Amino acid sequence: MKMRTLFAGIVAAATMLGGMAAVATSAQAADVTITVNNSQSGHTYTPYKFANLKVDTNDTSKVEVTTVEGWSDAVKTAAGLDAAGNATDANKKLYASNPAAYVATFNAEQLRGFAQKLSATGKTADGTATSGTDGQSASIPVSGEGWYLVTDSFTKDGNPTTGINAIVATTINGRTGDFKIVGDAGTGHGNIQALGQFNAKNENAPQPPTKEVKLGTVDVNGKSASVGDTLSFTIKVPVPANAAGYDKYPFTIIDTASKGLKMPSTSEYKITDADKNDITSLFTITQKGDADGTATTFKVADPTNTPKYAGQTLVVTYNATVTEDAKNAGSVDNSATITTNNGVSGNGTTKVYNYGFSLTKKNKDGYPLEGAVFQLYDESGKSIGSQVSTGDNGDAAWSGLAAGTYTVKETKAPAGYSQQFLPTFKVTITQKQNDPAEATVTIEGDTFGLATESNGNITVLNVKNASQLPLTGAAGTAMFTVVALLVAAAGVTLAVKSRQRVH
């Protein structure tokens, strides 16, 4: 059958294929070439055409894909089609005679797997095997327009080695740029970008950086900190060893902080090498902030400097302060990536949480009370923030707190309630081990028994006089102590008066 289609997601596969972009080249059929960017000396790039590509003469928006004779079995095997053309996950008999058209429906991840499985064993090159030159472009002459498997072979540690395969489309009738492919309905055929090149790579994506975050000397990654705390961040950045083989090696670090972290100015960052020498001046540091946070980019200003640090681990350090914006998210997040000739690394990340708690002020009959005033203190006795008053619903709340123990003091009772019996109690916030974004809240230490907690809900009572104090536990003892003191005071008064009568 005539398959008017071309593969979707080829450009997206550039990263998935280890930096090798599956793209199309631009030239006339007699002079078709594939350009290898960042080719490597000692590497040989060999082209094998497994499918023909041809613009439909009746509709130039459509491209025919036909499997090259002799490649059908290899393509079926790599694509997961059986001899009858059936895919393992669906009936694809329509592709039995043209398996390359089935590959044209693949997404980036599927195409990556296909590239690694497609074998050129027993096949003759459809063009000229070409040697690379470190960091320079190499041009591979090929036999004509089509869809190619390009293998990368080299010697490593004295042994013949095959690198990551590339799946590359040449130009199609001299076209370049983006154009739409209108494929058969429902088969997933999409767009192609004809650029005529791919990026060679002799290793996986750069190793991700590692990140640390401390509050003072304490590691708080995955733990917690309070609004206002200044955190110290460290990024350890490995420079790929293969940078030594280049005259110029672009190298960029991007550090992305979520909203809720006040980042330093660009002049406050420091970068050191493996010998702890300050090499900050070798980088151009730029910063961009938006509603989601701040991205700081560290780019080697002169790429000829990078090879000097091949195989080393560079260290970036800076301080950032947790802001009020962290309260809404419940955490501050930070990640870093490395971009090199080999693509973009994975993320090195940190995450620091913050928590909160609330209380409800009521009278002895359970009605909410407005106008009670509280002050929060840390474990050292330092006040945290301003005093908080209860609203008409009786609620008062605190947020942006690290896990730990705090003291809550009622400093003023609502109008009409005793100013003598004001509770003071401790609140302990404990991070949940199985869910660090959540915390448990417990209380202790209220002598009058006016503060209680149930399932993290804190209720604080106000009373009008001593007779309304709870009569159980420590609070009961306290009440009787108060009564005893009052009685004793009354006795002293009587004694004094008696003496006054005697005299």
C-alpha positions in Angstrom: 0.0 0.0 0.0 1.1 3.6 -0.5 2.0 5.1 2.9 1.8 8.9 2.7 3.5 9.7 6.0 6.6 10.6 7.9 7.7 10.1 11.4 6.4 12.3 14.2 8.6 13.4 17.1 11.9 13.1 15.2 13.2 16.4 16.4 12.2 15.5 20.0 14.3 12.4 19.7 17.4 14.5 19.4 17.8 14.6 23.2 16.4 11.1 23.7 19.0 9.6 21.3 21.8 10.9 23.5 22.0 14.3 21.7 21.7 12.9 18.2 18.9 14.7 16.5 16.9 12.7 14.0 16.4 15.4 11.4 16.4 15.9 7.6 19.2 17.2 5.4 18.9 19.6 2.5 20.4 18.9 -0.9 19.7 17.6 -4.4 19.5 13.8 -4.6 22.9 13.5 -6.4 24.7 15.5 -3.7 22.9 14.5 -0.6 25.0 14.6 2.6 24.4 14.3 6.4 26.3 16.7 8.6 27.7 15.4 11.9 28.0 18.2 14.5 30.7 17.9 17.2 32.2 14.9 15.5 35.0 13.0 17.4 38.4 12.1 16.2 38.9 8.3 16.1 35.2 7.9 15.4 33.8 6.6 12.1 30.3 7.4 11.0 28.7 5.0 8.6 25.3 5.6 6.8 22.8 2.8 6.0 19.5 3.6 4.2 16.6 1.6 5.5 13.7 3.6 4.0 13.1 5.8 0.9 11.4 9.2 1.3 9.6 10.8 -1.6 7.2 13.8 -1.9 3.9 12.8 -3.4 3.7 14.3 -6.8 -0.1 14.7 -6.4 0.0 16.3 -3.0 3.3 17.9 -2.0 2.1 18.1 1.6 2.5 14.3 1.8 5.6 12.2 1.9 5.7 8.5 0.9 7.8 6.2 3.2 8.8 2.9 1.7 11.1 0.2 3.2 14.4 -0.4 1.3 14.6 -3.9 -0.2 16.6 -6.2 2.1 15.8 -4.2 5.3 12.3 -5.4 6.0 13.2 -8.1 8.5 15.7 -5.9 10.4 13.2 -3.1 10.6 10.4 -5.4 11.8 12.6 -6.9 14.5 13.7 -3.5 15.8 10.2 -2.1 15.6 8.6 -5.0 17.4 6.7 -6.3 14.4 6.4 -10.0 13.8 6.8 -11.7 10.4 3.2 -11.0 9.6 3.5 -7.3 10.5 1.8 -7.5 13.8 2.9 -5.2 16.7 3.0 -6.7 20.1 0.5 -4.2 21.4 -1.9 -3.9 18.5 -2.7 -5.4 15.1 -0.6 -3.6 12.5 -1.0 -5.9 9.5 -1.3 -2.9 7.2 2.5 -2.4 7.9 3.5 -6.0 7.0 4.9 -5.1 3.6 6.2 -1.7 4.7 7.4 -1.7 8.3 9.3 1.6 7.9 5.9 3.3 7.7 5.1 1.8 11.1 8.3 3.4 12.5 7.1 6.7 11.2 4.3 6.6 13.8 6.8 6.4 16.7 7.2 9.0 19.4 10.6 10.0 20.7 11.0 7.3 23.3 9.9 4.6 20.8 12.3 5.9 18.2 15.2 5.8 20.7 14.5 2.1 21.3 14.2 1.4 17.6 17.6 3.1 16.9 19.4 1.0 19.4 17.8 -2.2 18.2 18.2 -1.6 14.5 21.2 -3.6 13.3 23.3 -3.0 10.2 24.8 -6.5 10.4 25.3 -7.9 6.9 24.3 -4.6 5.2 26.4 -2.5 2.8 26.9 1.2 3.6 24.8 3.5 1.5 27.4 6.3 1.3 30.9 6.9 2.5 32.0 6.1 6.0 33.5 9.3 7.4 35.9 10.0 10.2 35.3 12.8 12.6 37.5 15.6 14.0 37.1 16.6 17.6 34.5 19.3 18.0 34.3 20.0 14.2 31.6 19.2 11.7 31.9 16.2 9.4 30.0 15.7 6.2 28.8 12.1 5.3 28.1 11.7 1.6 25.0 9.4 1.2 23.4 7.6 -1.7 20.3 9.7 -2.0 17.3 11.1 -0.1 16.0 8.8 2.5 15.9 7.6 6.1 19.2 6.5 7.5 20.7 4.5 10.3 24.1 6.1 11.1 26.4 4.1 13.3 29.3 5.4 15.4 32.3 3.1 15.7 35.5 3.8 17.6 38.2 2.1 19.7 38.0 2.4 23.5 40.5 0.9 25.9 41.9 -1.0 22.9 38.6 -2.6 22.0 36.3 -2.0 19.0 33.2 -0.1 20.3 29.9 0.9 18.8 28.5 4.2 20.1 24.9 5.4 20.1 23.1 5.0 16.8 21.4 7.9 15.1 18.2 7.7 13.0 18.5 10.6 10.4 16.3 11.8 7.6 17.9 13.6 4.6 16.4 16.4 2.8 13.2 15.7 1.0 13.2 17.2 -2.5 15.5 19.9 -1.2 13.2 21.1 1.5 14.5 22.7 4.7 12.7 24.0 7.8 9.4 22.9 9.2 6.5 21.6 7.2 3.4 19.7 7.9 3.0 16.0 7.0 -0.6 15.0 6.4 -0.6 11.2 7.1 -3.3 8.5 7.2 -5.9 9.3 9.8 -5.3 7.8 13.2 -1.8 6.7 12.6 -0.1 9.5 14.5 2.0 10.9 11.6 3.0 14.5 12.2 5.7 17.1 11.5 9.3 16.9 10.3 12.1 19.5 10.6 14.6 19.3 7.7 17.9 20.6 9.0 20.4 18.1 7.5 22.4 17.5 10.6 22.7 15.6 13.9 24.8 16.0 17.0 27.3 13.2 17.6 28.1 12.1 21.1 30.5 9.6 22.6 28.9 9.3 26.0 25.6 9.8 27.8 24.3 13.1 28.9 26.4 15.0 31.4 26.4 13.7 34.9 23.9 15.7 37.0 25.3 18.1 39.5 24.7 17.4 43.2 23.2 20.0 45.6 23.4 20.6 49.3 21.5 23.1 51.5 22.3 23.9 55.1 20.9 26.0 57.9 24.1 26.9 59.7 25.9 23.6 59.9 22.8 21.5 59.7 21.8 19.7 56.5 18.1 20.7 55.9 17.6 19.1 52.4 14.3 17.2 52.8 13.8 18.8 56.2 12.5 22.2 57.2 13.4 25.9 57.8 11.4 28.9 58.8 10.6 32.1 56.9 13.4 34.5 57.5 16.1 31.8 57.7 19.2 32.2 55.5 20.2 28.9 53.8 23.6 28.1 52.4 23.6 26.3 49.1 26.4 24.3 47.5 26.3 22.9 43.9 28.9 20.4 43.0 29.4 20.4 39.2 31.3 17.7 37.3 33.0 18.8 34.1 33.0 15.9 31.6 36.4 14.3 31.1 35.9 14.3 27.3 36.0 18.2 27.4 39.8 17.7 27.3 39.5 16.6 23.7 38.1 19.9 22.5 39.7 23.2 21.8 36.5 24.9 22.8 33.9 23.4 25.1 30.7 25.3 25.9 29.7 24.8 29.5 26.7 26.2 31.3 25.1 25.7 34.7 21.6 26.8 35.3 20.3 27.1 38.9 16.5 27.4 39.3 15.0 28.5 42.6 11.3 28.4 43.4 9.3 31.4 44.5 9.9 31.8 48.2 13.7 32.1 48.0 15.3 35.5 47.9 18.4 34.9 45.7 21.6 36.8 46.0 22.8 39.3 43.4 25.0 38.0 40.7 28.1 39.4 42.4 27.5 37.3 45.5 28.0 33.9 43.9 31.3 32.1 44.2 32.7 29.3 41.9 35.9 27.4 42.8 37.8 24.6 41.1 39.1 21.3 42.5 42.0 23.1 44.2 39.6 25.6 45.7 40.8 28.4 43.5 38.3 31.1 42.8 37.3 31.0 39.1 34.1 33.0 39.3 35.5 35.5 36.8 35.6 32.8 34.1 31.8 32.8 34.1 29.2 35.2 32.9 26.4 35.2 35.5 22.9 36.3 34.5 19.7 36.2 36.4 16.0 36.1 35.4 13.1 36.2 37.8 9.4 35.7 37.2 6.2 34.8 39.1 7.5 31.2 39.5 11.0 32.0 40.9 14.5 32.9 39.8 16.8 31.2 37.3 20.5 32.0 37.5 22.8 31.1 34.6 26.5 30.5 34.9 28.1 30.3 31.4 31.8 29.9 30.7 32.6 33.2 29.0 35.5 31.8 26.9 34.9 28.1 26.0 38.6 27.6 25.5 38.9 27.7 29.3 36.7 24.7 29.9 39.2 21.9 28.8 41.5 23.0 31.6 38.9 21.7 34.1 38.0 18.4 32.3 37.3 15.7 34.9 37.2 18.2 37.8 34.3 19.0 40.0 33.6 22.7 40.3 31.7 24.1 43.3 29.2 26.9 43.3 28.2 28.4 46.6 25.7 31.1 47.7 23.2 32.1 50.4 19.5 32.6 49.9 16.8 33.7 52.4 13.4 32.0 52.8 10.6 34.6 52.2 6.9 35.0 53.0 6.1 33.5 49.6 7.3 30.1 50.9 4.2 29.9 53.1 1.8 29.3 50.2 3.8 26.5 48.6 4.8 24.9 51.9 8.4 24.5 50.7 11.2 26.1 48.7 12.7 24.1 45.9 15.9 24.4 44.1 17.4 22.5 41.1 20.5 22.8 38.9 21.4 21.4 35.5 24.5 21.3 33.3 24.5 21.9 29.5 27.5 20.8 27.5 28.3 19.5 24.0 26.7 16.3 25.2 23.3 17.9 25.9 21.6 18.7 29.2 22.1 16.8 32.4 19.5 15.6 34.8 18.6 17.8 37.8 20.4 18.1 41.1 17.7 19.2 43.6 17.0 20.3 47.1 13.7 20.8 48.9 13.2 22.5 52.2 9.7 22.4 53.9 7.9 24.8 56.2 4.8 24.2 58.3 2.1 26.0 60.4 -0.5 25.5 63.0 -3.7 27.2 64.3 -5.8 27.4 67.4 -9.4 28.3 68.1 -10.3 30.5 71.1 -13.6 29.6 72.9 -15.4 30.2 76.1 -16.4 27.4 78.5 -19.7 27.0 76.6 -17.8 26.4 73.3 -18.6 29.7 71.6 -15.7 31.3 69.7 -14.1 34.4 71.1 -12.8 37.4 69.2 -10.0 39.6 70.4 -7.7 37.2 72.3 -4.0 38.2 71.6 -1.1 35.7 71.4 2.6 35.9 70.9 4.8 33.1 69.5 8.4 32.4 70.7 11.1 30.0 69.5 13.0 27.7 71.8 15.5 30.4 72.7 12.7 32.6 73.9 12.9 35.0 70.9 9.6 36.3 69.7 8.5 35.3 66.2 6.7 37.9 64.2 4.0 40.2 65.6 1.2 39.4 68.0 -1.7 37.6 66.5 -5.4 38.3 67.5 -8.3 35.9 67.1 -11.0 36.9 64.6 -14.7 36.6 64.9 -14.4 32.9 64.3 -12.0 32.6 67.2 -9.1 31.4 65.1 -5.4 32.5 65.2 -2.8 30.9 62.9 1.0 30.8 62.3 2.8 29.6 59.2 6.2 29.4 57.6 7.7 27.5 60.5 10.4 24.9 60.7 9.7 21.7 62.6 10.5 22.2 66.3 9.1 23.3 69.6 7.5 26.8 70.1 5.9 28.6 73.0 2.5 30.2 72.7 1.6 32.9 75.2 -1.8 34.6 75.5 -1.0 38.2 76.3 -4.5 39.6 76.4 -7.9 37.9 77.0 -11.0 39.0 75.2 -13.1 41.7 76.8 -15.1 40.4 79.7 -12.7 37.5 80.5 -10.1 37.2 83.2 -6.7 38.7 82.5 -5.3 36.7 85.4 -5.7 33.2 83.9 -3.9 33.5 80.6 -2.6 30.2 79.2 1.0 29.6 78.1 1.8 26.3 76.4 4.3 24.6 74.1 3.6 23.5 70.6 5.8 20.8 68.9 5.7 20.4 65.1 7.1 17.1 64.0 7.8 16.3 60.3 6.1 13.0 59.2 8.7 10.5 58.1 6.6 9.0 55.4 5.4 12.3 54.0 7.8 15.1 54.8 5.4 17.7 53.3 3.1 17.1 56.3 3.7 17.5 60.1 2.0 16.5 63.3 1.2 19.1 66.0 1.1 18.3 69.7 1.0 20.6 72.8 2.1 20.4 76.5 2.7 22.5 79.5 -0.5 24.6 80.0 -0.7 24.8 83.9 -4.3 26.0 83.9 -5.5 23.3 81.5 -7.1 25.8 79.2 -5.3 24.5 76.0 -6.2 21.1 74.6 -5.3 19.3 71.4 -7.0 16.6 69.4 -5.8 15.3 66.0 -3.7 18.5 65.6 -6.7 20.8 66.4 -5.8 23.1 69.3 -8.6 24.7 71.4 -7.8 27.4 74.0 -10.4 28.5 76.6 -10.9 31.7 78.4 -12.6 32.0 81.8 -14.2 34.9 83.7 -13.0 33.7 87.1 -11.2 31.0 89.0 -14.4 28.9 89.5 -14.5 28.3 85.8 -11.0 26.7 85.6 -11.0 23.0 84.8 -10.8 20.8 88.0 -8.8 17.9 86.6 -5.1 17.2 86.5 -2.5 19.9 86.9 -5.1 22.5 86.2 -7.2 21.4 89.1 -4.2 21.5 91.4 -3.4 25.0 90.1 -7.0 26.1 90.8 -6.9 24.8 94.4 -3.6 26.4 94.8 -5.1 29.7 93.7 -8.1 29.2 96.1 -5.7 28.3 98.9 -3.8 31.5 98.3 -6.9 33.5 98.3 -8.1 31.9 101.5 -4.6 32.5 103.1 -4.7 36.1 102.0 -8.2 36.4 103.5 -6.8 34.9 106.8 -4.0 37.4 106.9 -6.4 40.2 106.4 -8.6 38.9 109.3 -5.5 38.5 111.5 -4.4 42.0 110.8 -7.9 43.3 111.6 -8.0 41.3 114.8 -4.7 42.8 115.9 -6.0 46.2 115.0 -9.0 45.6 117.4 -6.8 44.4 120.2 -4.7 47.5 120.0 
